[in-house]
């Protein structure tokens, strides 16, 4: 089967972001976050583990048993930063620091290509004996991702050669000597990345093996039974064995859903289990489908996506509602005050959705990326970049706060590597399917998926096209795009119509292009070279040096959740454009549960540059109960109680918990 | 100071209940519950502990370390049953069984009067060394209560002599040899009971010591520090030490509130800590106030009662909202789905409230007894008397069910002893305070506190008055009372006006008595010999042989909770007369959270004898969301969603979980 790739994202190295909203986050990432995380790599003993392994030391491993991955995620993020710098030359401080860490990593690698400092230091004889819990392949996957990023940024092979040696080691052993999969996915998508970077097809075959092998026998179940023996842990002493029992057993029986091991992927009906594992798994499966041209597998992934987004996703885009097992639970089980919605799971969702977009060219995946980025991901990071949410509640009584670091420090470096490569999600090229536009299957397409101020150079069929975007998002829907090809070129420009957009107007070189947007179907009609297809606003023409101006109309929209969501019954959430809003205690006199928001009256949305780094706040009419009449009573006939008018101030959800600690609620009672 | 007793409850032995609603519960208690619990005393090893102690055995104690109290509670309940039987003669099966258990208990008593099978069998050298957790005085208190009940029922002293010997032992040692109080109260009220039964005043003094001593130093705190040593428990192995740490420590500091040990009672501002302990403590304190004539102490108790009922009581009368520590938490913290509201705490509240009524003659205490009995207590018992709720949720997703027994089996025998002596709460005599009625302070009063079909002989100033009551409660407010003194006697009949009563009409021998009831103030005005005082409808006259007919008007009333109660925001609870209602999943097609009850339209309340042993159900108009419009969407603009009309069926809260398991909610969303 021929590979499937209906769209190819433009490499972040070819995109330079300059955006009023995002600049601050990216600066935080490039400067503070990378520096801070490097300090944590030293402080936590992560780098020391590599040093001691290189020195042939015995014992003394520090941190979680998968701490190596922290170093790799840092290397990946740092490589993306190097790639987007004007001068990533070998003399820069960051470049030198990256090289130093790579030297450490390379020195810790074994003669046979194996590389894992936990096993090297603590249990060298137990390599590959506990795939379920010990994350060796997970760490390998992050090494590979870092290596590919570093190679792209620098053209160097210092880390890539380490990664290929380890990948070869893995490829040699798995399938024959070791027939099984690992608990925490990551190796799958990493091997496809490595294949694309090296041209080595067997890495795709090995990734396919890992994707297809899962759920086909009880290897993980059997491993769990002998976990004490193989991992050397006392099950009564907490730790890994206890974690595994907690995660994998339901009412005493093995429950493979935790690691998506309950059935072969092709038979799975819903996204289940540990949300980060699920996202990495499905991203890897999407990569395998792309490379092998497996339309059946792609159809299964699209079905799983629909089930997830229609039944198991918070309004923020967050996923995995339960802290126990960090997992998906049941359809419509989306509690707010105990929402887990791990930051890493949201990041994993972005990874999976980018792949689904590339496989299908459908706007809905890019649309979910937008919602997830602005809400479920950004909330994970404080405005100053120094504190992090691991889990993201949608309601808090005031006891949930960002922390400076975590023993299991997966989220902060994951945020860093996502934001450092944010440019990857903006533009893509592809060829048309010709189903709706009637322009034939060979049309050339240029997708604009995210509205982020930026400049980029995008090759369309051999011609470099310079793009220059200015965007008012998320505070307004004004977007300007200058399109300047090397030589005049005909192609179809596809501008994603956001799901929050109520109407859109377009002008090309000042001339209106008439387009009717049907929000529900993602389709519409137009003329003058304009149209709507697959969720995109389409402008097909010969581009010379043209300016496209788009206004995506947006207003404050209170949304309701499906009636089956018990936690949101009788409540609305305020949204405005891509942003979900919340109330914080600091802005209100009464406890938040006492307010009812008037959805029938007008909302007042206005920009305040003095607040939270500059945000649009929403003022809404509301009522609160009269308190005076309750003198000394706890229960009264309902007919006797009255309310009076007041207002509430909502702020973007991502910005909460950056002021005085207090209550927060996304879902509000409605008047 | 002279004793305070504004009212004296009529002894349950002098009251014969014959009531359509209560007969089934009392039969269940007399027959099945007592039999079932006796079997549990055998099966759990409780009686065997006494046998082995009598035999001088070593070790082998079975059950919780306070299991002796289960036997005592059973003896107390059985004695109440004997007292109300026409023929409690020595040949009855129950009488023989009671005597056998008493023989066992007596044989287990030590030479010095000490009696506790846990310490006798397991740690004889550690008597009285761990008052905090080991419940020796708690068991002693239950022994005393049983002994007094048995003595009243039979005139025998077989158990009373055991109790007095133990009480003397305790009185000898405490205060001097042992200066301290115990963790779980019960001895206080028991010693006052014993004093009243024996005329021995020093038992009151010892009770007073226990009441006043608490909260005055850190004896309990010091004991906790050495709990491992003195109780022989491994703190890392769960059990008593772990329980104590869990209960008594807050953020690492000793928190005496758990055992009401944070301050002297006279300085306490709120009812705190373990709810059962608090109720037993306050009941004992009320007894001490009564005997010592301590008006200051009484005023403190009334203040604590007001704080509890205005801020920390469920609409059912249940108290103690948190499973952690089985305790009171903060003002207005009344979660529904995690409500603890232990059955024993509700029973303790009835005990305390009866004492407060006797001390004050105020209807509000009898009113809370009514609410608590019909809702928070009865819900603890299945309709067939064989399964029990220990904790009582006010909302359940379907996973909360009554169980047949508990390792800590405090609630079932507590229900039994309360119901077996239900007659105690119906009638009382007293003398008037003369403040409101203007009839002078020496008037003779006869209180009717609970409307339960019954006959009783009540002495008023030396004249026996025969009372014969018929009551339609809880299904309607029709009450008929025949008053027939031996000789014509003038006294003031006081009929409690229930707080749920919207209006009342009274006829004496068919002649209307005009009365205006003011629900809020508990007062009102009247003529023709009628009036309202202290929450009572007053009829003063010379009684010859007269019939009083009262109608307490009641309707379905949706009530709201104070705005500070976050759990009930936007919700109403349906009440009708003394009953709180709930929705059960079994009666509804949709998940319960989807219904909104229309409070503006009429409710349809009707008796259904085919349901739940015969209940009045409430049919209410309601709406549910349209589901069709939600095809494949999880969030939609609020303006687009619609609802349609339907109805809900509410059943009395006490009767829930007696049919197919499923959801239950007391607090309902409002249309």
Interface residues (C-beta under 8 A of the other chain):
Chain A: X306 X309 X310 X311 X313 X315 X557 X558 X559 X560 X561 X562 X563 X564 X565 X566 X569 X570 X572 X573 X591 X593 X594 X596 X599 X624 X625 X627 X630 X632 X633 X634 X635 X636 X637 X638 X639 X641 X669 X670
Chain B: X306 X309 X310 X311 X313 X315 X557 X558 X559 X560 X561 X562 X563 X564 X565 X566 X569 X570 X572 X573 X591 X593 X594 X596 X599 X624 X625 X627 X630 X632 X633 X634 X635 X636 X637 X638 X639 X641 X669 X670
